[in-house]
Amino acid sequence: MTNPEDPKEARVVGLNPVDFVLALVVASLATALVLLDRLVLPAFAKMYGEFGSSAALPFVTRAVLGHVTPLGGAAGAIALSVAGIFARKSGKGGMAVGLFLGGIALAIGAVGLSMYGLYAPMFDLAEKVKP
């Protein structure tokens, strides 16, 4: 005989395997952003420094070269992932998955914006060249 006060379904609160995979994806993307910042940006900064004044660079390029976009995107994605872990531990599974997916979207967006920012001056120069 069951007690009517017992919950109808037992809830396991802890890290779900799906959460682990999503956290791993966020960590991988954040690592890629940090590696982009540490390994790729110095070469672009040197190249654009040889062009002359950095004031002529587009705003998005200055944001990427100033480490705002890659490191900010990585930090934001990790923060959303950690918030997802805490949401799962408090029993809010849907919110946890949403936070993890938000972290993935933020990291992918930061990668795309960083890549665009690095090549924006070249796109601008290519527009000015007439065949």
All heavy atoms as an XYZ file, in Angstrom:
932
protein
N       0.840     -1.164      0.000
C       0.000      0.000      0.000
C       0.895      1.240      0.000
O       1.882      1.295      0.709
C      -0.871     -0.044      1.244
C      -1.883      1.002      1.271
S      -3.031      0.438      2.512
C      -4.154      1.689      2.485
N       0.531      2.213     -0.793
C       1.350      3.417     -0.898
C       0.758      4.536     -0.057
O      -0.449      4.607      0.161
C       1.445      3.884     -2.363
O       0.142      4.186     -2.817
C       2.069      2.826     -3.235
N       1.603      5.379      0.372
C       1.195      6.540      1.135
C       0.784      7.645      0.166
O       1.539      7.972     -0.755
C       2.372      6.986      2.010
C       2.000      8.111      2.953
O       0.882      8.627      2.920
N       2.951      8.472      3.791
N      -0.387      8.252      0.295
C      -0.811      9.278     -0.658
C       0.051     10.532     -0.617
O       0.038     11.332     -1.541
C      -2.247      9.602     -0.248
C      -2.475      8.965      1.057
C      -1.407      7.949      1.277
N       0.832     10.702      0.428
C       1.694     11.876      0.514
C       3.008     11.683     -0.248
O       3.737     12.644     -0.454
C       1.986     12.196      1.970
C       0.739     12.625      2.730
C       1.032     12.862      4.189
O       2.217     12.842      4.580
O       0.071     13.068      4.945
N       3.333     10.457     -0.623
C       4.556     10.211     -1.393
C       4.417     10.808     -2.792
O       3.336     10.779     -3.374
C       4.824      8.705     -1.525
C       5.309      8.097     -0.224
O       5.781      8.868      0.647
O       5.208      6.867     -0.085
N       5.494     11.336     -3.329
C       5.408     11.868     -4.700
C       5.144     10.743     -5.690
O       5.568      9.611     -5.498
C       6.777     12.504     -4.940
C       7.682     11.886     -3.946
C       6.827     11.482     -2.776
N       4.409     11.064     -6.740
C       4.049     10.048     -7.720
C       5.246      9.622     -8.557
O       5.278      8.527     -9.064
C       2.936     10.561     -8.622
C       1.658     10.725     -7.858
C       0.515     10.962     -8.770
C      -0.705     11.134     -7.909
N      -1.891     10.682     -8.445
N       6.180     10.497     -8.696
C       7.358     10.115     -9.477
C       8.592     10.572     -8.709
O       8.648     11.683     -8.194
C       7.257     10.701    -10.885
C       8.150     11.819    -11.196
C       7.905     12.406    -12.582
O       6.835     12.243    -13.179
O       8.827     13.056    -13.046
N       9.529      9.699     -8.618
C      10.765     10.046     -7.921
C      11.636     10.872     -8.853
O      11.797     10.557    -10.024
C      11.497      8.775     -7.496
N      12.160     11.923     -8.348
C      12.989     12.811     -9.136
C      14.437     12.652     -8.718
O      14.775     12.785     -7.552
C      12.559     14.234     -8.888
C      12.614     15.046    -10.108
C      12.095     16.388     -9.851
N      11.299     16.669    -11.019
C      10.697     17.768    -11.258
N      10.729     18.715    -10.387
N      10.025     17.935    -12.355
N      15.283     12.377     -9.672
C      16.704     12.269     -9.396
C      17.315     13.619     -9.713
O      17.229     14.111    -10.832
C      17.358     11.164    -10.254
C      18.844     11.121    -10.015
C      16.719      9.835     -9.966
N      17.905     14.229     -8.709
C      18.531     15.528     -8.903
C      20.030     15.303     -8.965
O      20.633     14.779     -8.052
C      18.161     16.489     -7.754
C      18.846     17.818     -7.948
C      16.661     16.655     -7.682
N      20.621     15.680    -10.043
C      22.049     15.513    -10.265
C      22.359     15.830    -11.706
O      21.500     16.271    -12.458
N      23.576     15.620    -12.100
C      23.976     15.928    -13.461
C      23.507     14.819    -14.395
O      23.853     13.650    -14.242
C      25.490     16.097    -13.548
C      26.017     16.723    -14.824
C      25.426     18.117    -15.015
C      27.510     16.824    -14.794
N      22.699     15.188    -15.339
C      22.152     14.291    -16.336
C      23.220     14.035    -17.404
O      24.024     14.921    -17.691
C      20.930     14.988    -16.948
C      20.087     14.072    -17.786
O      20.606     13.223    -18.481
N      18.797     14.271    -17.723
N      23.256     12.874    -18.032
C      24.237     12.638    -19.108
C      24.105     13.633    -20.259
O      25.101     14.014    -20.861
C      23.931     11.216    -19.570
C      23.270     10.568    -18.414
C      22.532     11.644    -17.700
N      22.891     14.067    -20.545
C      22.700     15.079    -21.596
C      23.368     16.386    -21.183
O      24.015     17.057    -21.988
C      21.195     15.288    -21.881
C      20.966     16.459    -22.810
C      20.587     14.018    -22.445
N      23.234     16.734    -19.908
C      23.879     17.944    -19.408
C      25.398     17.835    -19.514
O      26.070     18.815    -19.824
C      23.495     18.200    -17.957
C      22.028     18.498    -17.783
O      21.379     18.866    -18.787
O      21.530     18.377    -16.661
N      25.912     16.662    -19.237
C      27.356     16.459    -19.335
C      27.830     16.685    -20.770
O      28.839     17.347    -20.999
C      27.729     15.051    -18.853
C      29.190     14.760    -18.962
C      30.093     15.333    -18.085
C      29.672     13.926    -19.960
C      31.455     15.077    -18.189
C      31.020     13.667    -20.077
C      31.920     14.239    -19.187
N      27.108     16.148    -21.732
C      27.489     16.315    -23.141
C      27.382     17.785    -23.549
O      28.275     18.327    -24.209
C      26.617     15.414    -24.049
C      26.819     15.736    -25.515
C      26.915     13.948    -23.780
N      26.295     18.449    -23.143
C      26.134     19.858    -23.483
C      27.213     20.713    -22.822
O      27.750     21.646    -23.436
C      24.739     20.339    -23.086
C      23.579     19.742    -23.874
C      22.248     20.187    -23.296
C      23.676     20.105    -25.345
N      27.549     20.403    -21.579
C      28.627     21.128    -20.899
C      29.956     20.889    -21.595
O      30.791     21.800    -21.704
C      28.706     20.710    -19.433
N      30.170     19.690    -22.103
C      31.399     19.381    -22.830
C      31.477     20.169    -24.141
O      32.544     20.662    -24.512
C      31.466     17.877    -23.104
C      32.787     17.308    -23.585
C      33.872     17.542    -22.549
C      32.648     15.828    -23.859
N      30.348     20.319    -24.819
C      30.315     21.117    -26.053
C      30.625     22.574    -25.736
O      31.410     23.227    -26.434
C      28.952     20.972    -26.764
C      28.812     21.957    -27.905
C      28.764     19.550    -27.268
N      30.026     23.106    -24.667
C      30.294     24.490    -24.276
C      31.770     24.662    -23.921
O      32.413     25.634    -24.338
C      29.394     24.917    -23.096
C      29.836     26.251    -22.525
C      27.950     24.986    -23.520
N      32.319     23.729    -23.179
C      33.732     23.818    -22.797
C      34.634     23.751    -24.027
O      35.650     24.467    -24.100
C      34.081     22.702    -21.821
N      34.286     22.931    -25.001
C      35.084     22.829    -26.227
C      35.051     24.130    -27.012
O      36.088     24.610    -27.499
C      34.574     21.697    -27.111
O      34.649     20.479    -26.446
N      33.876     24.719    -27.136
C      33.755     25.982    -27.867
C      34.468     27.112    -27.124
O      35.115     27.959    -27.748
C      32.288     26.327    -28.095
C      31.562     25.445    -29.108
C      30.059     25.681    -29.042
C      32.080     25.694    -30.504
N      34.366     27.125    -25.811
C      35.061     28.149    -25.030
C      36.575     27.986    -25.150
O      37.314     28.978    -25.267
C      34.637     28.079    -23.566
N      37.043     26.752    -25.183
C      38.475     26.501    -25.385
C      38.914     26.969    -26.760
O      39.991     27.564    -26.907
C      38.781     24.999    -25.210
O      38.365     24.599    -23.902
C      40.257     24.709    -25.390
N      38.084     26.738    -27.769
C      38.409     27.210    -29.120
C      38.504     28.734    -29.148
O      39.391     29.299    -29.810
C      37.361     26.720    -30.115
N      37.619     29.416    -28.429
C      37.671     30.875    -28.384
C      38.930     31.380    -27.692
O      39.558     32.341    -28.141
C      36.427     31.430    -27.683
C      35.160     31.435    -28.512
C      33.936     31.637    -27.630
C      35.235     32.525    -29.567
N      39.324     30.729    -26.611
C      40.544     31.129    -25.910
C      41.768     30.859    -26.785
O      42.689     31.685    -26.862
C      40.648     30.422    -24.543
C      42.005     30.648    -23.909
C      39.537     30.909    -23.620
N      41.790     29.724    -27.468
C      42.914     29.429    -28.367
C      42.957     30.414    -29.527
O      44.052     30.838    -29.939
C      42.818     27.993    -28.890
C      43.097     26.900    -27.859
C      42.856     25.523    -28.476
C      44.515     27.006    -27.334
N      41.803     30.784    -30.051
C      41.744     31.808    -31.095
C      42.335     33.109    -30.576
O      43.125     33.763    -31.268
C      40.298     32.024    -31.541
C      40.064     33.147    -32.536
C      40.194     32.604    -33.955
C      38.715     33.772    -32.337
N      41.988     33.458    -29.357
C      42.487     34.695    -28.768
C      43.995     34.653    -28.550
O      44.685     35.636    -28.801
C      41.774     34.953    -27.441
C      42.186     36.263    -26.825
O      41.837     37.314    -27.396
O      42.863     36.240    -25.776
N      44.499     33.542    -28.109
C      45.921     33.455    -27.755
C      46.835     33.120    -28.937
O      47.995     33.528    -28.951
C      46.129     32.411    -26.650
C      45.442     32.768    -25.377
C      46.041     34.034    -24.802
N      45.237     34.479    -23.673
C      45.054     35.735    -23.355
N      45.587     36.680    -24.086
N      44.323     36.070    -22.330
N      46.344     32.374    -29.903
C      47.212     31.918    -30.986
C      47.009     32.664    -32.302
O      47.963     32.871    -33.047
C      47.010     30.416    -31.221
C      47.298     29.505    -30.028
C      46.992     28.061    -30.376
C      48.732     29.655    -29.563
N      45.790     33.061    -32.608
C      45.498     33.655    -33.912
C      45.527     35.179    -33.866
O      46.051     35.828    -34.773
C      44.136     33.152    -34.435
C      43.762     33.809    -35.728
C      44.168     31.632    -34.589
N      44.973     35.764    -32.819
C      44.875     37.224    -32.750
C      46.210     37.947    -32.819
O      46.282     38.999    -33.457
C      44.121     37.655    -31.496
C      42.628     37.408    -31.480
C      42.000     38.072    -30.270
C      41.954     37.879    -32.731
N      47.281     37.445    -32.203
C      48.541     38.183    -32.314
C      49.022     38.362    -33.757
O      49.549     39.422    -34.104
C      49.529     37.337    -31.502
C      48.681     36.622    -30.513
C      47.403     36.336    -31.231
N      48.812     37.374    -34.590
C      49.239     37.496    -35.985
C      48.417     38.554    -36.711
O      48.965     39.364    -37.476
C      49.115     36.154    -36.692
N      47.103     38.571    -36.468
C      46.265     39.586    -37.098
C      46.574     40.969    -36.542
O      46.579     41.955    -37.281
C      44.780     39.247    -36.909
C      44.263     38.268    -37.914
C      44.313     36.906    -37.671
C      43.721     38.712    -39.108
C      43.836     36.003    -38.591
C      43.237     37.816    -40.045
C      43.304     36.453    -39.785
N      46.835     41.078    -35.238
C      47.165     42.370    -34.634
C      48.463     42.917    -35.230
O      48.564     44.112    -35.518
C      47.283     42.230    -33.128
N      49.433     42.039    -35.440
C      50.696     42.461    -36.040
C      50.467     42.925    -37.483
O      50.986     43.961    -37.906
C      51.698     41.314    -36.008
C      53.041     41.662    -36.594
C      53.982     40.481    -36.558
C      55.266     40.859    -37.270
N      56.074     39.710    -37.580
N      49.678     42.164    -38.233
C      49.413     42.517    -39.621
C      48.690     43.857    -39.712
O      49.064     44.726    -40.498
C      48.582     41.426    -40.292
C      48.229     41.738    -41.741
S      47.235     40.465    -42.519
C      45.710     40.590    -41.622
N      47.663     44.044    -38.892
C      46.920     45.302    -38.936
C      47.747     46.446    -38.367
O      47.544     47.602    -38.745
C      45.582     45.171    -38.218
C      44.616     44.269    -38.942
C      43.822     43.367    -38.265
C      44.509     44.315    -40.329
C      42.940     42.533    -38.932
C      43.631     43.485    -41.005
C      42.854     42.598    -40.304
O      41.985     41.774    -40.978
N      48.657     46.156    -37.459
C      49.570     47.184    -36.952
C      50.500     47.693    -38.038
O      50.861     48.869    -38.054
N      50.879     46.824    -38.965
C      51.736     47.224    -40.084
C      50.973     48.067    -41.104
O      51.578     48.797    -41.875
C      52.323     45.985    -40.758
C      53.330     45.257    -39.900
C      53.770     43.928    -40.486
O      53.265     43.552    -41.569
O      54.603     43.261    -39.848
N      49.618     47.963    -41.094
C      48.812     48.769    -42.016
C      48.832     50.238    -41.625
O      48.626     51.103    -42.449
C      47.360     48.290    -42.034
C      47.131     47.065    -42.864
C      45.866     46.506    -42.913
C      48.132     46.463    -43.581
C      45.626     45.369    -43.669
C      47.912     45.337    -44.332
C      46.650     44.792    -44.382
N      48.990     50.530    -40.356
C      48.962     51.919    -39.901
C      48.094     52.054    -38.673
O      48.065     51.200    -37.807
N      47.343     53.137    -38.618
C      46.547     53.474    -37.444
C      45.413     52.471    -37.232
O      44.731     52.075    -38.163
C      45.963     54.871    -37.615
O      45.086     55.151    -36.564
N      45.195     52.113    -35.967
C      44.104     51.183    -35.660
C      42.752     51.889    -35.675
O      41.721     51.235    -35.625
C      44.337     50.521    -34.299
O      44.274     51.498    -33.282
N      42.755     53.226    -35.738
C      41.487     53.955    -35.784
C      40.753     53.703    -37.095
O      39.542     53.852    -37.164
C      41.730     55.438    -35.595
N      41.474     53.298    -38.126
C      40.844     53.037    -39.417
C      40.178     51.663    -39.449
O      39.434     51.376    -40.373
C      41.880     53.127    -40.526
N      40.430     50.841    -38.460
C      39.838     49.510    -38.427
C      38.363     49.605    -38.029
O      37.983     50.459    -37.238
C      40.574     48.623    -37.426
C      42.020     48.278    -37.761
C      42.647     47.501    -36.610
C      42.095     47.488    -39.040
N      37.533     48.711    -38.552
C      36.117     48.696    -38.146
C      35.979     48.397    -36.651
O      36.849     47.788    -36.030
C      35.515     47.567    -38.984
C      36.471     47.328    -40.083
C      37.817     47.741    -39.589
N      34.844     48.816    -36.104
C      34.594     48.631    -34.676
C      34.665     47.163    -34.266
O      35.249     46.818    -33.238
C      33.232     49.216    -34.293
C      32.860     48.971    -32.870
C      33.469     49.680    -31.857
C      31.921     48.003    -32.533
C      33.146     49.449    -30.530
C      31.590     47.759    -31.220
C      32.203     48.491    -30.215
N      34.078     46.280    -35.073
C      34.059     44.860    -34.724
C      35.483     44.293    -34.704
O      35.806     43.457    -33.862
C      33.123     44.068    -35.668
C      33.641     44.026    -37.082
C      32.884     42.665    -35.145
N      36.343     44.780    -35.586
C      37.734     44.317    -35.596
C      38.458     44.800    -34.351
O      39.219     44.048    -33.731
C      38.452     44.810    -36.866
O      37.731     44.338    -37.997
C      39.873     44.299    -36.924
N      38.218     46.055    -33.977
C      38.850     46.568    -32.756
C      38.355     45.819    -31.526
O      39.119     45.580    -30.596
C      38.586     48.068    -32.619
C      39.432     48.872    -33.611
C      39.215     50.348    -33.464
N      37.967     50.664    -34.168
C      37.157     51.640    -33.838
N      37.420     52.423    -32.819
N      36.053     51.853    -34.538
N      37.081     45.406    -31.518
C      36.551     44.632    -30.391
C      37.198     43.256    -30.318
O      37.511     42.771    -29.232
C      35.039     44.493    -30.515
N      37.416     42.645    -31.469
C      38.058     41.321    -31.479
C      39.522     41.445    -31.076
O      40.021     40.671    -30.253
C      37.922     40.647    -32.861
C      38.739     39.378    -32.926
C      36.467     40.344    -33.156
N      40.225     42.415    -31.634
C      41.640     42.587    -31.304
C      41.839     43.052    -29.863
O      42.902     42.847    -29.285
C      42.303     43.573    -32.269
C      42.431     43.084    -33.710
C      43.055     44.168    -34.581
C      43.226     41.799    -33.796
N      40.807     43.667    -29.287
C      40.853     44.063    -27.884
C      40.455     42.946    -26.936
O      40.263     43.178    -25.747
N      40.289     41.753    -27.435
C      39.980     40.532    -26.671
C      38.574     40.541    -26.075
O      38.260     39.713    -25.230
C      41.003     40.283    -25.557
C      42.422     40.365    -26.013
N      42.996     39.396    -26.796
C      43.374     41.315    -25.824
C      44.248     39.734    -27.056
N      44.492     40.898    -26.486
N      37.713     41.464    -26.493
C      36.361     41.550    -25.932
C      35.497     40.415    -26.453
O      34.837     39.711    -25.681
C      35.729     42.919    -26.262
C      34.280     42.963    -25.825
C      36.527     44.032    -25.627
N      35.483     40.233    -27.753
C      34.580     39.251    -28.347
C      34.958     37.811    -28.008
O      34.113     37.056    -27.521
C      34.514     39.448    -29.871
O      34.173     40.802    -30.138
C      33.490     38.544    -30.492
N      36.206     37.387    -28.223
C      36.491     35.970    -27.934
C      36.445     35.624    -26.446
O      35.828     34.630    -26.063
C      37.881     35.734    -28.524
C      38.445     37.052    -28.832
C      37.343     38.039    -28.856
N      37.073     36.429    -25.612
C      37.096     36.093    -24.186
C      35.754     36.370    -23.522
O      35.336     35.632    -22.625
C      38.216     36.866    -23.487
C      39.629     36.490    -23.931
C      40.663     37.271    -23.141
C      39.876     34.998    -23.807
N      35.056     37.409    -23.961
C      33.716     37.671    -23.429
C      32.740     36.570    -23.808
O      31.906     36.162    -23.001
N      32.837     36.091    -25.053
C      31.980     34.990    -25.483
C      32.270     33.711    -24.722
O      31.348     32.985    -24.327
N      33.547     33.439    -24.495
C      33.916     32.236    -23.739
C      33.426     32.329    -22.299
O      32.859     31.370    -21.762
C      35.434     32.029    -23.777
N      33.628     33.490    -21.673
C      33.192     33.660    -20.280
C      31.674     33.583    -20.165
O      31.144     32.955    -19.236
C      33.700     34.990    -19.735
N      30.969     34.194    -21.102
C      29.506     34.137    -21.074
C      28.979     32.729    -21.269
O      28.021     32.310    -20.611
N      29.592     31.986    -22.184
C      29.150     30.612    -22.437
C      29.397     29.724    -21.217
O      28.532     28.918    -20.843
C      29.877     30.048    -23.658
N      30.547     29.889    -20.588
C      30.839     29.109    -19.381
C      29.883     29.495    -18.257
O      29.403     28.632    -17.516
C      32.311     29.306    -18.955
C      33.256     28.694    -19.993
C      32.582     28.736    -17.570
C      33.175     27.191    -20.110
N      29.576     30.791    -18.133
C      28.642     31.230    -17.087
C      27.254     30.631    -17.303
O      26.604     30.197    -16.344
C      28.568     32.760    -17.069
N      26.794     30.594    -18.554
C      25.493     29.979    -18.831
C      25.520     28.483    -18.540
O      24.539     27.914    -18.050
C      25.082     30.233    -20.273
C      24.590     31.648    -20.577
C      24.364     31.818    -22.074
C      23.321     31.946    -19.815
N      26.637     27.835    -18.830
C      26.763     26.405    -18.562
C      26.729     26.119    -17.054
O      26.059     25.184    -16.609
C      28.066     25.886    -19.179
O      28.217     24.517    -18.952
N      27.432     26.931    -16.293
C      27.423     26.760    -14.837
C      26.025     27.025    -14.285
O      25.540     26.304    -13.395
C      28.479     27.675    -14.179
C      28.319     27.735    -12.672
C      29.879     27.196    -14.542
N      25.352     28.040    -14.829
C      23.971     28.299    -14.408
C      23.069     27.114    -14.752
O      22.143     26.787    -13.997
C      23.455     29.573    -15.072
N      23.334     26.458    -15.878
C      22.577     25.267    -16.243
C      22.782     24.127    -15.265
O      21.846     23.396    -14.939
N      23.997     23.977    -14.786
C      24.278     22.931    -13.796
C      23.509     23.213    -12.506
O      22.893     22.317    -11.916
C      25.798     22.830    -13.540
C      26.489     22.246    -14.772
C      26.090     21.982    -12.303
C      27.992     22.280    -14.722
N      23.519     24.482    -12.067
C      22.789     24.820    -10.846
C      21.274     24.690    -11.040
O      20.560     24.304    -10.119
C      23.145     26.225    -10.365
C      24.491     26.292     -9.694
C      25.490     27.087    -10.216
C      24.751     25.550     -8.565
C      26.732     27.147     -9.616
C      25.992     25.589     -7.943
C      26.987     26.394     -8.470
N      20.792     25.003    -12.243
C      19.362     24.830    -12.512
C      18.980     23.359    -12.461
O      17.912     23.003    -11.950
C      19.009     25.431    -13.876
N      19.826     22.491    -12.996
C      19.544     21.049    -12.947
C      19.537     20.563    -11.509
O      18.676     19.784    -11.112
C      20.587     20.293    -13.770
C      20.480     18.787    -13.666
C      19.218     18.243    -14.265
N      19.291     18.315    -15.710
C      18.324     17.940    -16.510
N      17.209     17.442    -16.007
N      18.444     18.046    -17.807
N      20.479     21.046    -10.712
C      20.548     20.594     -9.319
C      19.343     21.064     -8.514
O      18.966     20.433     -7.543
C      21.842     21.065     -8.676
C      23.041     20.321     -9.217
C      24.215     20.426     -8.292
C      25.375     19.691     -8.896
N      25.545     18.382     -8.355
N      18.731     22.169     -8.932
C      17.541     22.631     -8.222
C      16.264     22.002     -8.778
O      15.171     22.341     -8.341
C      17.443     24.159     -8.283
O      17.194     24.586     -9.597
N      16.399     21.116     -9.762
C      15.258     20.372    -10.265
C      14.572     20.978    -11.471
O      13.493     20.542    -11.838
N      15.166     21.953    -12.088
C      14.571     22.600    -13.257
C      15.279     22.114    -14.519
O      16.167     22.772    -15.049
C      14.674     24.112    -13.129
C      13.945     24.644    -11.915
C      14.145     26.109    -11.760
C      13.413     26.572    -10.509
N      13.758     27.931    -10.147
N      14.874     20.953    -15.000
C      15.545     20.322    -16.130
C      15.407     21.073    -17.428
O      16.365     21.201    -18.196
N      14.223     21.600    -17.711
C      14.012     22.335    -18.957
C      14.831     23.601    -19.007
O      15.402     23.959    -20.033
N      14.884     24.290    -17.872
C      15.680     25.509    -17.812
C      17.163     25.187    -17.962
O      17.909     25.937    -18.597
C      15.440     26.247    -16.503
C      16.247     27.541    -16.384
S      16.059     28.324    -14.785
C      14.516     29.157    -15.052
N      17.605     24.070    -17.407
C      19.009     23.689    -17.494
C      19.409     23.456    -18.945
O      20.446     23.962    -19.406
C      19.267     22.432    -16.671
N      18.596     22.716    -19.675
C      18.907     22.458    -21.083
C      18.893     23.766    -21.873
O      19.751     24.001    -22.724
C      17.919     21.429    -21.679
C      18.097     21.305    -23.168
C      18.106     20.080    -21.007
N      17.948     24.647    -21.561
C      17.896     25.944    -22.227
C      19.133     26.778    -21.968
O      19.655     27.442    -22.866
N      19.623     26.755    -20.738
C      20.846     27.502    -20.424
C      22.061     26.917    -21.138
O      22.910     27.655    -21.636
C      21.065     27.532    -18.912
C      20.112     28.441    -18.133
C      20.208     28.168    -16.642
C      20.409     29.899    -18.436
N      22.142     25.592    -21.182
C      23.241     24.966    -21.919
C      23.189     25.319    -23.399
O      24.209     25.656    -24.009
C      23.215     23.444    -21.757
C      23.754     22.952    -20.447
C      22.946     22.261    -19.570
C      25.068     23.175    -20.089
C      23.428     21.801    -18.362
C      25.570     22.722    -18.887
C      24.740     22.037    -18.019
N      22.001     25.249    -23.991
C      21.865     25.586    -25.409
C      22.148     27.065    -25.650
O      22.708     27.433    -26.692
C      20.483     25.191    -25.914
C      20.207     23.688    -25.961
C      18.779     23.430    -26.408
C      21.205     22.972    -26.852
N      21.776     27.909    -24.700
C      22.122     29.327    -24.797
C      23.620     29.535    -24.769
O      24.161     30.385    -25.498
N      24.318     28.776    -23.929
C      25.781     28.851    -23.892
C      26.410     28.411    -25.200
O      27.371     29.022    -25.684
N      25.850     27.363    -25.792
C      26.357     26.896    -27.085
C      26.112     27.947    -28.156
O      27.010     28.265    -28.956
C      25.712     25.543    -27.456
C      26.220     24.443    -26.523
C      25.996     25.181    -28.910
C      25.482     23.132    -26.654
N      24.920     28.522    -28.173
C      24.602     29.555    -29.167
C      25.492     30.783    -28.995
O      25.981     31.357    -29.984
C      23.132     29.942    -29.064
N      25.727     31.178    -27.750
C      26.591     32.326    -27.491
C      28.018     32.052    -27.960
O      28.650     32.916    -28.586
C      26.580     32.669    -26.000
C      27.469     33.830    -25.572
C      26.954     35.131    -26.174
C      27.521     33.932    -24.068
N      28.529     30.869    -27.688
C      29.901     30.543    -28.098
C      30.027     30.467    -29.617
O      30.991     30.976    -30.188
C      30.336     29.219    -27.461
N      29.045     29.866    -30.282
C      29.095     29.793    -31.746
C      28.996     31.195    -32.338
O      29.703     31.538    -33.297
C      27.991     28.869    -32.278
C      28.318     27.418    -31.937
C      27.822     29.026    -33.792
C      27.226     26.439    -32.260
N      28.135     32.024    -31.766
C      28.035     33.408    -32.225
C      29.320     34.176    -32.017
O      29.732     34.970    -32.876
N      29.993     33.953    -30.888
C      31.262     34.632    -30.628
C      32.340     34.171    -31.603
O      33.163     34.980    -32.048
C      31.704     34.385    -29.188
N      32.339     32.888    -31.947
C      33.304     32.394    -32.941
C      33.041     33.060    -34.291
O      33.968     33.555    -34.949
C      33.233     30.852    -33.074
C      34.007     30.370    -34.285
C      33.767     30.183    -31.819
N      31.784     33.089    -34.709
C      31.443     33.710    -35.989
C      31.761     35.190    -36.014
O      32.322     35.701    -36.990
N      31.407     35.904    -34.947
C      31.688     37.335    -34.883
C      33.185     37.600    -34.838
O      33.667     38.558    -35.457
C      30.998     37.954    -33.665
C      31.037     39.468    -33.554
C      30.342     40.109    -34.755
C      30.390     39.918    -32.259
N      33.921     36.762    -34.145
C      35.379     36.926    -34.090
C      36.002     36.710    -35.468
O      36.871     37.487    -35.887
C      35.998     35.951    -33.087
O      35.567     36.244    -31.788
N      35.549     35.689    -36.166
C      36.102     35.434    -37.502
C      35.739     36.568    -38.456
O      36.569     37.013    -39.247
C      35.616     34.094    -38.043
C      36.117     32.899    -37.250
S      37.900     32.862    -36.998
C      38.456     32.585    -38.652
N      34.493     37.044    -38.384
C      34.107     38.167    -39.235
C      34.935     39.403    -38.882
O      35.401     40.124    -39.767
C      32.614     38.486    -39.098
C      32.251     39.747    -39.835
C      32.163     39.749    -41.217
C      32.038     40.943    -39.155
C      31.866     40.911    -41.910
C      31.737     42.103    -39.837
C      31.657     42.083    -41.212
O      31.380     43.232    -41.892
N      35.116     39.653    -37.592
C      35.880     40.817    -37.158
C      37.319     40.784    -37.623
O      37.896     41.819    -37.965
N      37.895     39.601    -37.652
C      39.283     39.502    -38.109
C      39.416     39.804    -39.603
O      40.414     40.371    -40.040
C      39.841     38.108    -37.805
C      40.092     37.809    -36.331
C      40.553     36.370    -36.164
C      41.108     38.765    -35.741
N      38.420     39.431    -40.370
C      38.505     39.608    -41.821
C      37.742     40.823    -42.335
O      37.779     41.094    -43.538
C      38.006     38.338    -42.522
C      38.984     37.202    -42.387
C      38.794     36.207    -41.437
C      40.108     37.137    -43.190
C      39.697     35.173    -41.297
C      41.014     36.102    -43.063
C      40.804     35.125    -42.118
O      41.708     34.102    -41.985
N      37.068     41.582    -41.480
C      36.278     42.735    -41.924
C      37.116     43.775    -42.668
O      36.659     44.299    -43.694
C      35.554     43.361    -40.739
N      38.336     44.104    -42.216
C      39.120     45.069    -42.998
C      39.469     44.562    -44.394
O      39.517     45.342    -45.351
C      40.394     45.273    -42.172
C      40.008     44.900    -40.793
C      38.992     43.806    -40.943
N      39.670     43.272    -44.523
C      39.965     42.708    -45.838
C      38.731     42.754    -46.737
O      38.845     43.015    -47.932
C      40.484     41.283    -45.700
C      41.833     41.214    -45.044
S      42.350     39.525    -44.867
C      43.297     39.645    -43.381
N      37.558     42.502    -46.154
C      36.323     42.617    -46.926
C      36.129     44.065    -47.386
O      35.730     44.312    -48.525
C      35.110     42.181    -46.100
C      35.117     40.740    -45.681
C      34.530     40.347    -44.494
C      35.718     39.762    -46.463
C      34.514     39.025    -44.105
C      35.716     38.431    -46.076
C      35.113     38.062    -44.897
N      36.421     45.013    -46.505
C      36.287     46.428    -46.843
C      37.259     46.806    -47.953
O      36.899     47.524    -48.897
C      36.530     47.272    -45.607
C      36.243     48.728    -45.823
O      35.226     49.035    -46.474
O      37.039     49.571    -45.339
N      38.467     46.320    -47.860
C      39.477     46.601    -48.892
C      39.072     45.959    -50.220
O      39.235     46.575    -51.279
C      40.848     46.078    -48.444
C      42.022     46.340    -49.357
C      42.254     47.841    -49.489
C      43.260     45.651    -48.831
N      38.523     44.762    -50.188
C      38.122     44.081    -51.409
C      36.970     44.811    -52.102
O      36.886     44.803    -53.330
C      37.718     42.642    -51.109
N      36.093     45.458    -51.314
C      35.003     46.226    -51.916
C      35.512     47.435    -52.679
O      34.932     47.846    -53.679
C      34.036     46.711    -50.824
C      33.012     45.733    -50.409
C      32.069     46.335    -49.374
O      32.085     47.563    -49.141
O      31.307     45.553    -48.796
N      36.615     48.015    -52.204
C      37.156     49.227    -52.810
C      37.961     48.961    -54.066
O      38.209     49.871    -54.821
C      37.993     49.976    -51.788
C      37.163     50.506    -50.637
C      38.024     51.178    -49.610
C      37.138     51.631    -48.453
N      37.915     52.178    -47.359
N      38.372     47.713    -54.253
C      39.161     47.369    -55.441
C      38.198     47.104    -56.585
O      37.305     46.254    -56.500
C      40.032     46.120    -55.181
C      40.740     45.683    -56.437
C      41.026     46.406    -54.078
N      38.372     47.846    -57.657
C      37.523     47.678    -58.857
C      38.323     46.956    -59.919
O      39.475     47.293    -60.177
C      37.070     49.043    -59.377
C      36.281     49.857    -58.405
C      34.908     49.281    -58.228
C      34.154     50.161    -57.229
N      32.895     49.674    -56.911
N      37.713     45.995    -60.592
C      38.450     45.272    -61.644
C      38.632     46.116    -62.891
O      38.025     47.048    -63.166
C      37.588     44.055    -61.937
C      36.253     44.341    -61.369
C      36.414     45.435    -60.363
